[in-house]
Amino acid sequence: MEPTDPGTPATCWNCKRAIERQDKYCRHCGKGQGSTVSWYYTHPGIIVMTLFGLGPFSLGLVWKSPVISREAKIAYTVLILGFTWFVGLSIYKAYQGINALLTGGLGVYGLQ
């Protein structure tokens, strides 16, 4: 069981160094603790960064997040990898279609 005394030392989720429980920010690395965690470590932040910014590189944010549970991290990993595969496959199909149009291979689309 975790002690509830505010003077009992805790550890920073980022640098793993000892801090006091009531600290809102780590005095060693400056990262927010508890409710002051950056927005991109939250559920909506992960989704926004995956869809509109980082794609598969947002997995680093998922696994470093102190807010998200282990089960949710696994679910996000599977979903992000599936989304990345879908986008990659769509881009490849679009490339094949454009390449076929440019090289005169309209027979693929039934246009001769």
MMTF fields as JSON, N, C-alpha, C and O atoms, coordinates in Angstrom:
{
  "mmtfVersion": "1.0.0",
  "mmtfProducer": "UNKNOWN",
  "numBonds": 447,
  "numAtoms": 448,
  "numGroups": 112,
  "numChains": 1,
  "numModels": 1,
  "chainsPerModel": [1],
  "groupsPerChain": [112],
  "chainIdList": ["A"],
  "bondAtomList": [4, 2, 8, 6, 12, 10, 16, 14, 20, 18, 24, 22, 28, 26, 32, 30, 36, 34, 40, 38, 44, 42, 48, 46, 52, 50, 56, 54, 60, 58, 64, 62, 68, 66, 72, 70, 76, 74, 80, 78, 84, 82, 88, 86, 92, 90, 96, 94, 100, 98, 104, 102, 108, 106, 112, 110, 116, 114, 120, 118, 124, 122, 128, 126, 132, 130, 136, 134, 140, 138, 144, 142, 148, 146, 152, 150, 156, 154, 160, 158, 164, 162, 168, 166, 172, 170, 176, 174, 180, 178, 184, 182, 188, 186, 192, 190, 196, 194, 200, 198, 204, 202, 208, 206, 212, 210, 216, 214, 220, 218, 224, 222, 228, 226, 232, 230, 236, 234, 240, 238, 244, 242, 248, 246, 252, 250, 256, 254, 260, 258, 264, 262, 268, 266, 272, 270, 276, 274, 280, 278, 284, 282, 288, 286, 292, 290, 296, 294, 300, 298, 304, 302, 308, 306, 312, 310, 316, 314, 320, 318, 324, 322, 328, 326, 332, 330, 336, 334, 340, 338, 344, 342, 348, 346, 352, 350, 356, 354, 360, 358, 364, 362, 368, 366, 372, 370, 376, 374, 380, 378, 384, 382, 388, 386, 392, 390, 396, 394, 400, 398, 404, 402, 408, 406, 412, 410, 416, 414, 420, 418, 424, 422, 428, 426, 432, 430, 436, 434, 440, 438, 444, 442],
  "bondOrderList": [1, 1, 1, 1, 1, 1, 1, 1, 1, 1, 1, 1, 1, 1, 1, 1, 1, 1, 1, 1, 1, 1, 1, 1, 1, 1, 1, 1, 1, 1, 1, 1, 1, 1, 1, 1, 1, 1, 1, 1, 1, 1, 1, 1, 1, 1, 1, 1, 1, 1, 1, 1, 1, 1, 1, 1, 1, 1, 1, 1, 1, 1, 1, 1, 1, 1, 1, 1, 1, 1, 1, 1, 1, 1, 1, 1, 1, 1, 1, 1, 1, 1, 1, 1, 1, 1, 1, 1, 1, 1, 1, 1, 1, 1, 1, 1, 1, 1, 1, 1, 1, 1, 1, 1, 1, 1, 1, 1, 1, 1, 1],
  "groupList": [{"groupName": "MET", "atomNameList": ["N", "CA", "C", "O"], "elementList": ["N", "C", "C", "O"], "formalChargeList": [0, 0, 0, 0], "bondAtomList": [1, 0, 2, 1, 3, 2], "bondOrderList": [1, 1, 2], "singleLetterCode": "M", "chemCompType": "L-PEPTIDE LINKING"}, {"groupName": "GLU", "atomNameList": ["N", "CA", "C", "O"], "elementList": ["N", "C", "C", "O"], "formalChargeList": [0, 0, 0, 0], "bondAtomList": [1, 0, 2, 1, 3, 2], "bondOrderList": [1, 1, 2], "singleLetterCode": "E", "chemCompType": "L-PEPTIDE LINKING"}, {"groupName": "PRO", "atomNameList": ["N", "CA", "C", "O"], "elementList": ["N", "C", "C", "O"], "formalChargeList": [0, 0, 0, 0], "bondAtomList": [1, 0, 2, 1, 3, 2], "bondOrderList": [1, 1, 2], "singleLetterCode": "P", "chemCompType": "L-PEPTIDE LINKING"}, {"groupName": "THR", "atomNameList": ["N", "CA", "C", "O"], "elementList": ["N", "C", "C", "O"], "formalChargeList": [0, 0, 0, 0], "bondAtomList": [1, 0, 2, 1, 3, 2], "bondOrderList": [1, 1, 2], "singleLetterCode": "T", "chemCompType": "L-PEPTIDE LINKING"}, {"groupName": "ASP", "atomNameList": ["N", "CA", "C", "O"], "elementList": ["N", "C", "C", "O"], "formalChargeList": [0, 0, 0, 0], "bondAtomList": [1, 0, 2, 1, 3, 2], "bondOrderList": [1, 1, 2], "singleLetterCode": "D", "chemCompType": "L-PEPTIDE LINKING"}, {"groupName": "GLY", "atomNameList": ["N", "CA", "C", "O"], "elementList": ["N", "C", "C", "O"], "formalChargeList": [0, 0, 0, 0], "bondAtomList": [1, 0, 2, 1, 3, 2], "bondOrderList": [1, 1, 2], "singleLetterCode": "G", "chemCompType": "PEPTIDE LINKING"}, {"groupName": "ALA", "atomNameList": ["N", "CA", "C", "O"], "elementList": ["N", "C", "C", "O"], "formalChargeList": [0, 0, 0, 0], "bondAtomList": [1, 0, 2, 1, 3, 2], "bondOrderList": [1, 1, 2], "singleLetterCode": "A", "chemCompType": "L-PEPTIDE LINKING"}, {"groupName": "CYS", "atomNameList": ["N", "CA", "C", "O"], "elementList": ["N", "C", "C", "O"], "formalChargeList": [0, 0, 0, 0], "bondAtomList": [1, 0, 2, 1, 3, 2], "bondOrderList": [1, 1, 2], "singleLetterCode": "C", "chemCompType": "L-PEPTIDE LINKING"}, {"groupName": "TRP", "atomNameList": ["N", "CA", "C", "O"], "elementList": ["N", "C", "C", "O"], "formalChargeList": [0, 0, 0, 0], "bondAtomList": [1, 0, 2, 1, 3, 2], "bondOrderList": [1, 1, 2], "singleLetterCode": "W", "chemCompType": "L-PEPTIDE LINKING"}, {"groupName": "ASN", "atomNameList": ["N", "CA", "C", "O"], "elementList": ["N", "C", "C", "O"], "formalChargeList": [0, 0, 0, 0], "bondAtomList": [1, 0, 2, 1, 3, 2], "bondOrderList": [1, 1, 2], "singleLetterCode": "N", "chemCompType": "L-PEPTIDE LINKING"}, {"groupName": "LYS", "atomNameList": ["N", "CA", "C", "O"], "elementList": ["N", "C", "C", "O"], "formalChargeList": [0, 0, 0, 0], "bondAtomList": [1, 0, 2, 1, 3, 2], "bondOrderList": [1, 1, 2], "singleLetterCode": "K", "chemCompType": "L-PEPTIDE LINKING"}, {"groupName": "ARG", "atomNameList": ["N", "CA", "C", "O"], "elementList": ["N", "C", "C", "O"], "formalChargeList": [0, 0, 0, 0], "bondAtomList": [1, 0, 2, 1, 3, 2], "bondOrderList": [1, 1, 2], "singleLetterCode": "R", "chemCompType": "L-PEPTIDE LINKING"}, {"groupName": "ILE", "atomNameList": ["N", "CA", "C", "O"], "elementList": ["N", "C", "C", "O"], "formalChargeList": [0, 0, 0, 0], "bondAtomList": [1, 0, 2, 1, 3, 2], "bondOrderList": [1, 1, 2], "singleLetterCode": "I", "chemCompType": "L-PEPTIDE LINKING"}, {"groupName": "GLN", "atomNameList": ["N", "CA", "C", "O"], "elementList": ["N", "C", "C", "O"], "formalChargeList": [0, 0, 0, 0], "bondAtomList": [1, 0, 2, 1, 3, 2], "bondOrderList": [1, 1, 2], "singleLetterCode": "Q", "chemCompType": "L-PEPTIDE LINKING"}, {"groupName": "TYR", "atomNameList": ["N", "CA", "C", "O"], "elementList": ["N", "C", "C", "O"], "formalChargeList": [0, 0, 0, 0], "bondAtomList": [1, 0, 2, 1, 3, 2], "bondOrderList": [1, 1, 2], "singleLetterCode": "Y", "chemCompType": "L-PEPTIDE LINKING"}, {"groupName": "HIS", "atomNameList": ["N", "CA", "C", "O"], "elementList": ["N", "C", "C", "O"], "formalChargeList": [0, 0, 0, 0], "bondAtomList": [1, 0, 2, 1, 3, 2], "bondOrderList": [1, 1, 2], "singleLetterCode": "H", "chemCompType": "L-PEPTIDE LINKING"}, {"groupName": "SER", "atomNameList": ["N", "CA", "C", "O"], "elementList": ["N", "C", "C", "O"], "formalChargeList": [0, 0, 0, 0], "bondAtomList": [1, 0, 2, 1, 3, 2], "bondOrderList": [1, 1, 2], "singleLetterCode": "S", "chemCompType": "L-PEPTIDE LINKING"}, {"groupName": "VAL", "atomNameList": ["N", "CA", "C", "O"], "elementList": ["N", "C", "C", "O"], "formalChargeList": [0, 0, 0, 0], "bondAtomList": [1, 0, 2, 1, 3, 2], "bondOrderList": [1, 1, 2], "singleLetterCode": "V", "chemCompType": "L-PEPTIDE LINKING"}, {"groupName": "LEU", "atomNameList": ["N", "CA", "C", "O"], "elementList": ["N", "C", "C", "O"], "formalChargeList": [0, 0, 0, 0], "bondAtomList": [1, 0, 2, 1, 3, 2], "bondOrderList": [1, 1, 2], "singleLetterCode": "L", "chemCompType": "L-PEPTIDE LINKING"}, {"groupName": "PHE", "atomNameList": ["N", "CA", "C", "O"], "elementList": ["N", "C", "C", "O"], "formalChargeList": [0, 0, 0, 0], "bondAtomList": [1, 0, 2, 1, 3, 2], "bondOrderList": [1, 1, 2], "singleLetterCode": "F", "chemCompType": "L-PEPTIDE LINKING"}],
  "groupTypeList": [0, 1, 2, 3, 4, 2, 5, 3, 2, 6, 3, 7, 8, 9, 7, 10, 11, 6, 12, 1, 11, 13, 4, 10, 14, 7, 11, 15, 7, 5, 10, 5, 13, 5, 16, 3, 17, 16, 8, 14, 14, 3, 15, 2, 5, 12, 12, 17, 0, 3, 18, 19, 5, 18, 5, 2, 19, 16, 18, 5, 18, 17, 8, 10, 16, 2, 17, 12, 16, 11, 1, 6, 10, 12, 6, 14, 3, 17, 18, 12, 18, 5, 19, 3, 8, 19, 17, 5, 18, 16, 12, 14, 10, 6, 14, 13, 5, 12, 9, 6, 18, 18, 3, 5, 5, 18, 5, 17, 14, 5, 18, 13],
  "groupIdList": [1, 2, 3, 4, 5, 6, 7, 8, 9, 10, 11, 12, 13, 14, 15, 16, 17, 18, 19, 20, 21, 22, 23, 24, 25, 26, 27, 28, 29, 30, 31, 32, 33, 34, 35, 36, 37, 38, 39, 40, 41, 42, 43, 44, 45, 46, 47, 48, 49, 50, 51, 52, 53, 54, 55, 56, 57, 58, 59, 60, 61, 62, 63, 64, 65, 66, 67, 68, 69, 70, 71, 72, 73, 74, 75, 76, 77, 78, 79, 80, 81, 82, 83, 84, 85, 86, 87, 88, 89, 90, 91, 92, 93, 94, 95, 96, 97, 98, 99, 100, 101, 102, 103, 104, 105, 106, 107, 108, 109, 110, 111, 112],
  "secStructList": [7, 7, 7, 7, 7, 6, 6, 1, 3, 3, 3, 7, 6, 6, 6, 7, 7, 3, 3, 3, 6, 6, 7, 1, 5, 7, 6, 6, 6, 7, 7, 5, 7, 4, 4, 4, 7, 7, 4, 4, 4, 1, 2, 2, 2, 2, 2, 2, 2, 0, 0, 0, 0, 0, 4, 4, 4, 4, 2, 2, 2, 2, 2, 2, 7, 1, 1, 1, 7, 2, 2, 2, 2, 2, 2, 2, 2, 2, 2, 2, 2, 2, 2, 2, 2, 2, 2, 2, 2, 2, 2, 2, 2, 2, 2, 2, 2, 2, 2, 2, 2, 2, 6, 6, 7, 4, 4, 4, 4, 6, 7, 7],
  "xCoordList": [0.837, 0.0, 0.88, 1.912, 0.479, 1.257, 1.01, -0.144, 2.047, 1.845, 1.205, 1.456, 0.382, -0.329, 0.265, -0.241, 1.314, 1.964, 2.578, 3.371, 2.219, 2.733, 4.247, 4.841, 4.884, 6.33, 7.094, 8.314, 6.397, 7.048, 7.541, 6.795, 8.789, 9.291, 8.568, 8.157, 8.43, 7.868, 8.921, 9.998, 8.616, 9.557, 8.902, 7.701, 9.706, 9.244, 8.988, 9.78, 7.901, 7.57, 8.538, 8.677, 9.21, 10.096, 11.541, 12.117, 12.128, 13.548, 13.777, 14.917, 12.724, 12.772, 13.566, 14.007, 13.758, 14.473, 13.481, 12.297, 13.955, 13.091, 12.607, 13.391, 11.304, 10.687, 9.71, 9.431, 9.188, 8.18, 6.814, 6.577, 5.916, 4.596, 3.778, 3.037, 3.888, 3.049, 3.613, 2.971, 4.792, 5.378, 4.524, 4.088, 4.294, 3.556, 4.499, 4.089, 5.758, 6.775, 8.029, 8.343, 8.735, 9.985, 11.058, 11.219, 11.789, 12.828, 14.091, 14.991, 14.163, 15.345, 15.164, 16.058, 14.009, 13.807, 12.731, 12.627, 11.927, 10.924, 9.612, 8.738, 9.441, 8.195, 7.085, 7.33, 5.846, 4.686, 4.376, 4.621, 3.837, 3.469, 1.971, 1.41, 1.325, -0.103, -0.953, -0.898, -1.746, -2.681, -1.999, -2.65, -0.732, -0.034, 0.793, 1.75, 0.435, 1.127, 0.756, -0.384, 1.698, 1.477, 0.31, 0.022, -0.365, -1.579, -1.322, -2.21, -0.127, 0.125, 0.368, 0.562, 0.362, 0.431, -0.954, -1.065, -2.005, -3.368, -4.003, -3.448, -5.173, -5.857, -6.151, -5.788, -6.801, -7.063, -5.775, -5.718, -4.757, -3.488, -2.834, -2.293, -2.883, -2.308, -3.051, -2.432, -4.372, -5.18, -4.889, -4.696, -4.858, -4.592, -3.198, -3.032, -2.206, -0.838, -0.687, 0.1, -1.437, -1.354, -2.007, -1.432, -3.2, -3.944, -3.388, -3.367, -2.939, -2.582, -1.106, -0.706, -0.297, 1.084, 2.105, 2.819, 2.188, 3.319, 3.117, 4.091, 1.892, 1.652, 2.26, 2.006, 3.06, 3.62, 4.628, 4.927, 5.152, 6.107, 5.438, 6.126, 4.115, 3.412, 3.452, 3.034, 3.942, 4.084, 5.022, 4.847, 5.998, 6.879, 6.117, 6.377, 5.166, 4.334, 3.427, 3.203, 2.906, 2.009, 2.73, 2.214, 3.903, 4.592, 5.272, 5.64, 5.454, 6.052, 4.996, 5.337, 3.739, 2.664, 2.442, 2.313, 2.398, 2.097, 0.595, 0.175, -0.207, -1.654, -2.347, -3.345, -1.845, -2.511, -2.098, -0.923, -3.078, -2.804, -2.081, -2.034, -1.525, -0.784, -1.693, -1.284, -2.928, -3.867, -4.189, -4.266, -4.377, -4.658, -3.444, -3.599, -2.247, -1.033, -0.943, -0.575, -1.281, -1.268, -2.326, -2.066, -3.525, -4.597, -4.202, -4.407, -3.637, -3.186, -2.113, -2.114, -1.207, -0.146, -0.724, -0.326, -1.662, -2.29, -3.041, -2.931, -3.801, -4.572, -3.666, -3.933, -2.612, -1.704, -0.985, -0.827, -0.549, 0.112, -0.86, -0.481, -2.114, -3.129, -3.421, -3.54, -3.538, -3.773, -2.601, -2.807, -1.385, -0.196, -0.171, 0.155, -0.512, -0.56, -1.607, -1.346, -2.793, -3.862, -3.436, -3.639, -2.852, -2.411, -1.297, -1.302, -0.352, 0.731, 0.215, 0.667, -0.725, -1.316, -2.097, -2.042, -2.82, -3.57, -2.634, -2.913, -1.54, -0.567, 0.051, 0.254, 0.349, 0.921, -0.061, 0.338, -1.339, -2.357, -2.51, -2.648, -2.485, -2.576, -1.368, -1.508, -0.199, 1.011, 0.885, 1.231, 0.396, 0.227, -0.765, -0.542, -1.853, -2.845, -2.293, -2.515, -1.577, -0.986, 0.075, 0.164, 0.866, 1.897, 1.27, 1.784, 0.172, -0.512, -1.075, -1.013, -1.617, -2.141, -1.027, -1.199, 0.089, 1.187, 1.905, 2.471, 1.89, 2.586, 1.645, 2.047, 0.419, -0.514, -1.194, -1.777, -1.149, -1.776, -3.198, -3.544, -4.028, -5.415, -6.261, -7.396, -5.734, -6.473, -6.79, -7.748, -6.01, -6.258, -7.611, -8.295, -7.994, -9.247, -10.372, -11.455, -10.136, -11.154, -11.318, -12.343, -10.341, -10.394, -9.339, -8.149, -9.751, -8.787, -9.045, -8.33],
  "yCoordList": [-1.185, 0.0, 1.246, 1.283, 2.242, 3.455, 4.405, 4.635, 4.953, 5.893, 7.182, 7.624, 7.777, 8.997, 10.242, 11.34, 10.106, 11.249, 12.13, 11.647, 13.444, 14.298, 14.477, 14.833, 14.239, 14.397, 13.177, 13.235, 12.074, 10.849, 11.034, 11.515, 10.657, 10.854, 9.979, 8.855, 10.522, 9.796, 9.836, 10.401, 9.242, 9.3, 9.994, 9.864, 10.721, 11.388, 10.332, 9.402, 10.465, 9.498, 9.591, 8.634, 10.728, 10.924, 10.534, 9.701, 11.127, 10.886, 9.875, 9.485, 9.449, 8.425, 8.856, 8.004, 10.148, 10.631, 10.955, 11.156, 11.007, 11.239, 12.687, 13.623, 12.849, 14.161, 14.03, 12.918, 15.141, 15.09, 14.878, 15.284, 14.239, 13.886, 15.097, 15.012, 16.207, 17.364, 18.201, 19.158, 17.861, 18.605, 18.457, 17.36, 19.59, 19.558, 19.395, 18.95, 19.754, 19.624, 19.005, 19.233, 18.23, 17.622, 18.696, 19.464, 18.761, 19.778, 19.41, 20.237, 18.179, 17.746, 17.898, 18.392, 17.476, 17.526, 18.531, 18.852, 19.036, 20.045, 19.519, 20.313, 18.204, 17.634, 17.735, 17.619, 17.955, 18.026, 16.68, 15.63, 16.724, 15.51, 15.548, 16.62, 14.4, 14.331, 14.992, 14.616, 15.983, 16.627, 17.647, 18.192, 17.917, 18.902, 18.25, 18.849, 17.041, 16.346, 17.019, 17.448, 17.112, 17.771, 17.153, 15.966, 17.964, 17.531, 16.371, 15.546, 16.287, 15.247, 13.874, 12.903, 13.77, 12.469, 11.959, 10.873, 12.716, 12.308, 11.558, 11.523, 10.96, 10.199, 11.06, 10.663, 12.236, 13.048, 13.517, 13.609, 13.809, 14.249, 13.18, 13.471, 11.939, 10.822, 10.661, 10.463, 10.749, 10.58, 11.701, 11.439, 12.943, 14.086, 13.977, 14.185, 13.656, 13.562, 12.412, 12.509, 11.329, 10.202, 10.55, 10.295, 11.129, 11.4, 12.573, 12.525, 13.619, 14.851, 15.223, 16.256, 14.406, 14.822, 13.731, 13.68, 12.875, 11.97, 10.599, 9.956, 10.138, 8.786, 7.747, 7.771, 6.831, 5.765, 6.267, 5.559, 7.472, 8.012, 8.419, 8.702, 8.453, 8.765, 7.6, 7.758, 6.439, 5.315, 5.663, 5.161, 6.502, 6.96, 7.72, 7.557, 8.557, 9.282, 8.333, 8.512, 7.326, 6.361, 5.657, 5.597, 5.128, 4.317, 5.148, 4.609, 6.442, 7.303, 7.984, 8.595, 7.889, 8.577, 8.007, 6.794, 8.887, 8.424, 8.323, 7.775, 8.841, 8.909, 7.637, 7.221, 7.029, 5.908, 4.585, 4.369, 3.704, 2.396, 1.478, 1.757, 0.393, -0.547, -1.17, -1.34, -1.514, -2.105, -1.126, -1.508, 0.146, 1.167, 1.388, 1.641, 1.296, 1.447, 0.339, 0.585, -0.877, -2.002, -1.787, -2.018, -1.343, -1.092, 0.018, -0.114, 1.107, 2.196, 1.705, 2.087, 0.869, 0.352, -0.437, -0.247, -1.322, -2.125, -1.223, -1.397, -0.264, 0.633, 1.52, 1.717, 2.048, 2.919, 2.131, 2.621, 0.914, 0.098, -0.292, -0.315, -0.599, -0.899, 0.308, 0.184, 1.478, 2.717, 3.006, 3.404, 2.808, 3.035, 2.087, 2.497, 0.823, -0.156, 0.254, 0.191, 0.675, 1.095, 2.297, 2.308, 3.298, 4.493, 4.139, 4.61, 3.321, 2.904, 2.14, 2.371, 1.233, 0.467, 1.378, 1.201, 2.349, 3.297, 4.134, 4.37, 4.578, 5.362, 4.508, 4.986, 3.255, 2.354, 2.113, 2.118, 1.902, 1.69, 2.95, 2.861, 4.122, 5.369, 5.524, 5.953, 5.182, 5.235, 4.307, 4.69, 3.101, 2.159, 2.694, 2.565, 3.291, 3.852, 4.997, 5.063, 5.901, 7.038, 6.555, 7.055, 5.597, 5.043, 4.374, 4.506, 3.664, 3.02, 4.063, 3.877, 5.146, 6.208, 6.889, 7.199, 7.118, 7.816, 6.957, 7.487, 5.657, 4.777, 4.193, 3.331, 4.642, 4.205, 2.893, 2.293, 2.433, 1.168, 1.361, 0.976, 1.951, 2.203, 0.938, 0.952, -0.149, -1.404, -1.926, -2.679, -1.541, -1.956, -1.432, -2.087, -0.262, 0.363, 0.139, 0.704, -0.666, -0.935, 0.19, 0.264, 1.057, 2.193, 2.0, 2.167, 1.657, 1.454, 2.394, 2.366],
  "zCoordList": [0.0, 0.0, 0.0, 0.671, -0.737, -0.902, 0.271, 0.633, 0.862, 1.963, 1.472, 0.351, 2.316, 1.935, 2.574, 2.346, 3.359, 3.985, 2.904, 2.096, 2.872, 1.801, 1.834, 0.816, 2.977, 3.061, 2.588, 2.43, 2.359, 1.907, 0.475, -0.377, 0.203, -1.158, -2.183, -1.894, -3.367, -4.507, -5.607, -5.417, -6.751, -7.867, -9.053, -9.286, -9.783, -11.001, -12.066, -12.218, -12.796, -13.845, -15.017, -15.779, -15.171, -16.315, -16.011, -16.711, -14.977, -14.702, -13.586, -13.334, -12.921, -11.863, -10.637, -9.866, -10.44, -9.262, -8.166, -8.436, -6.928, -5.769, -5.739, -5.898, -5.534, -5.337, -4.177, -3.729, -3.689, -2.635, -3.267, -4.405, -2.52, -3.059, -3.49, -4.47, -2.796, -3.127, -4.272, -4.704, -4.767, -5.883, -7.139, -7.488, -7.811, -9.074, -10.256, -11.328, -10.058, -11.099, -10.495, -9.327, -11.288, -10.83, -10.768, -11.717, -9.669, -9.559, -10.331, -10.477, -10.824, -11.566, -13.08, -13.767, -13.596, -15.056, -15.474, -16.658, -14.531, -14.841, -15.386, -15.735, -15.471, -16.005, -14.964, -13.764, -15.447, -14.573, -13.944, -14.537, -12.74, -12.014, -11.74, -11.513, -11.759, -11.446, -12.508, -13.679, -12.101, -13.03, -13.94, -14.832, -13.746, -14.576, -15.684, -16.175, -16.075, -17.165, -18.486, -18.665, -19.396, -20.689, -21.449, -21.297, -22.271, -22.976, -23.92, -24.132, -24.491, -25.485, -24.862, -25.592, -23.544, -22.879, -22.479, -21.911, -22.763, -22.418, -23.589, -24.687, -23.343, -24.401, -25.639, -26.747, -25.486, -26.69, -27.37, -28.597, -26.587, -27.157, -28.01, -29.077, -27.539, -28.301, -29.628, -30.673, -29.579, -30.794, -31.794, -32.981, -31.319, -32.198, -32.812, -34.014, -32.0, -32.513, -33.514, -34.456, -33.313, -34.246, -35.578, -36.637, -35.532, -36.761, -37.556, -38.786, -36.882, -37.59, -37.521, -38.059, -36.873, -36.749, -36.898, -37.9, -35.941, -35.854, -36.469, -36.862, -36.563, -37.075, -36.152, -34.948, -36.692, -35.855, -34.821, -33.86, -35.004, -34.04, -32.73, -31.75, -32.702, -31.459, -30.473, -29.326, -30.894, -29.966, -28.814, -27.704, -29.059, -27.98, -26.917, -25.725, -27.343, -26.385, -25.618, -24.421, -26.308, -25.663, -24.526, -23.41, -24.791, -23.79, -22.722, -21.679, -22.944, -21.929, -21.059, -20.046, -21.431, -20.719, -19.317, -19.152, -18.303, -16.948, -16.696, -15.677, -17.605, -17.423, -17.905, -17.316, -18.944, -19.606, -18.957, -18.661, -18.74, -18.135, -19.123, -20.321, -18.615, -19.471, -20.521, -21.669, -20.138, -21.096, -22.217, -23.384, -21.853, -22.865, -23.767, -24.962, -23.21, -24.025, -25.068, -26.217, -24.661, -25.606, -26.69, -27.871, -26.28, -27.251, -28.224, -29.43, -27.708, -28.577, -29.549, -30.719, -29.073, -29.939, -31.102, -32.251, -30.799, -31.855, -32.835, -34.048, -32.313, -33.181, -34.038, -35.223, -33.451, -34.205, -35.296, -36.414, -34.977, -36.0, -37.112, -38.283, -36.754, -37.767, -38.641, -39.86, -38.021, -38.764, -39.704, -40.85, -39.223, -40.047, -41.239, -42.352, -41.011, -42.1, -43.136, -44.338, -42.678, -43.583, -44.425, -45.639, -43.79, -44.516, -45.5, -46.638, -45.073, -45.968, -47.169, -48.291, -46.952, -48.049, -48.995, -50.212, -48.443, -49.277, -50.139, -51.314, -49.566, -50.331, -51.437, -52.553, -51.13, -52.134, -53.279, -54.443, -52.963, -54.006, -54.861, -56.081, -54.221, -54.982, -55.898, -57.044, -55.406, -56.226, -57.433, -58.551, -57.213, -58.32, -59.348, -60.552, -58.882, -59.797, -60.612, -61.821, -59.968, -60.673, -61.656, -62.778, -61.237, -62.114, -63.336, -64.446, -63.14, -64.266, -65.227, -66.442, -64.703, -65.569, -66.356, -67.535, -65.725, -66.39, -67.423, -68.379, -67.247, -68.194, -69.234, -70.015, -69.255, -70.279, -69.977, -70.881, -68.785, -68.428, -67.965, -66.848, -68.803, -68.423, -68.442, -67.966, -68.981, -69.023, -67.635, -67.457, -66.67, -65.287, -64.822, -64.036, -65.301, -64.892, -65.904, -65.752, -66.921, -67.93, -68.935, -69.614, -69.043, -69.972, -71.057, -70.792, -72.254, -73.342, -74.473, -75.474]
}
